[in-house]
Amino acid sequence: MRILRVIYVLAIAVALVLLVVAGVEAFYPAPQYPEYPEYPRYPMPPLDYDSPEYEEWQQEWEEVYAIYEHEAGVHDRNIFFVVLPLGVVFAIGGTFMQRRTSIFGAGLILGGIGTMILATVPYDLDNVLRFAGIAAILAVLIFVGYKVFLSLRKS
C-alpha cells in the first residue's frame, strides 16, 4: 500500500509539470526555428565563399537568425516570469495542503518544484534570471522542508 502512495504522489507531480508544459505550448508556443535561405546557385557550381552572392546570402541568414534569437530570448523570459511563480504557488499550496491530505500535498509540492525547475532550464534564458530562479527554488525548498518536516517532528 505504501508503494502505491509513492506512485500516486509521483503521478500527481509529473501530471502537474506536464500540464504546465502543455499549457505553455498551447497558449504561448516558442518561435519557430527559421528556415535556412536557399543559396541562389545551389547545387551548381560549387560555393564561392568570396563571391558577393555568398556574402549577401550569409548576411540574410544572420539577420533572420538574429531575429529568431531575440524572439526566443523574449519568449523564454516571459515563460520564466509566469511559470516560476506558478511553481511557487503549487509548492507553497501543497505545503499547507500537506497537513490535511499528505498525498495531494506531496504531489503538489513535487510538481511545484518540478515546474520551478522547468522555468530555469531554457537555453535562451538570461543567466541573471536563471540565478534568481535557482535562488527562489532553494528558498521554497527550505520553506517547504521546514514546514513539512517540522510538522512531522511535532506529531
N, C-alpha and C positions, 0 to 999 in steps of 0.2 A: 504494500500500500504506500510505503514511503517513496519508492521509486516512481510511482505514478504521480505523486505530488510534485516531485522534482521535474518530471517530464512536462507536467501541466504548467508549472511556473516558466520553464524554458519556452514552451509553446506560446504562452502569452507574450513573453518578451520578444521572441522572433516575429510574431504576428504584428506586434506594435511597430517594430522597426520597418517591417515590410510595408505596413500601412503608410508610414511616413514617406518611404521611398516611392511608393505608387502614387501617393498624393502629389509629391513634387513633380514626378514625371507627367502626371495627368494635367496639373494646373499651371505648372511653370517649367516646361521642358528646357533642357540645355540647348544652346545654339548648335546648329548642325556644323560639323567639320566641313570646311569649304572644299569644293572640287578643284583639283589641280588644273589650271588652264591648259588647254591643248596647245602644243607648240605648233606654230604656223606651218612648218615644212616637215613635220614628222610623218613617216619614218625616214623618208629620203630627202635630201642627203643627210649624212651624219651631223650631229650638233656641232656648230662652230661657236665655241664659248666666247669668242671675241667679237662676234657679229652684233650689230645694233639690234637685230631682231631678238637675239637671245637675251640681251640686256633688258630690252623692253618687256619681254615675256617674264623674265625673272623679277623685274620690278612690279609687274602686275600681280604676280603670285605673292610677293612680300607685302603688298598693300592689302590684298584680300586676307592674308593670314594675320596681319596686324589687327585688322578689324575683328576677326574671329577671336583672337586672343583677348582683346579688350572686352568683347561681349561675354566671353567665358568667365573672365575675372569678375565682371559685374554680376553675372548670374550666380557664381559661387559665393560672392559676398552677400547677396540678397538671401540666398538659401541659408547661409550661416546665421543671419540675423532673425530668421524665422524658426529654423529647426533647433538651434541650440536652446533658446528659451522654452520651446515646446518640450524638449527633453528634460529640462529643469522642472517644468510643471509636472510631467509624468513621474519623475523620480521623487519629488517632494510630496506630491499627492499620494504616491504609493507608500511613502513612509508613514503618513498619517492613516492610510487605509490598512497598513500592516497590523495595527493594533486590533482591528476588528476582524479582518479576514486575512490571514497570513498568506494564503495562496495568491490572491489577487494583488495584494500589496507588493509581494515579492516580484511578481510578474511585471507590474508597473515600474518598480524600481529598476529592474534589469533592462526593461525596454526603454526606459528614460535614459539610462546611462548609455545604452547602445545607440539611441537616437542622438545623444550629445556627441558621441564619438563620430558618428556619421557626419555631423556638421563640420568637424575639423579635418576630414580626410581629403576634400577636393584638392587636386593638383594646383589649380589656379588661385587658391586662397592665399591672401596676404599672410606673411609669417607672423606679423603682429596680431592679427585676428586669430591665427592658429594658436599662438601662445596664450592669448586671453581665453580662448575656448578650452584649452587643456587646463588652465588655472581654474576655470569655472567647473570643469569636470572633477578636479581634485577637491574643490570646496564642497561640491554636492556629495561626493563620496565620503568625505569626512563628516558632513552633517548627517547623512543617512546612516552611516556606520555608528555614529554617536547615538542617534535616536533609537535605532533598531537594537543595537547590542546593549545599550544602557537599559532599555526596557526589558530585555531578556534577563539581565542580571538582577533587576529589581523583582522579577517574578519568582 
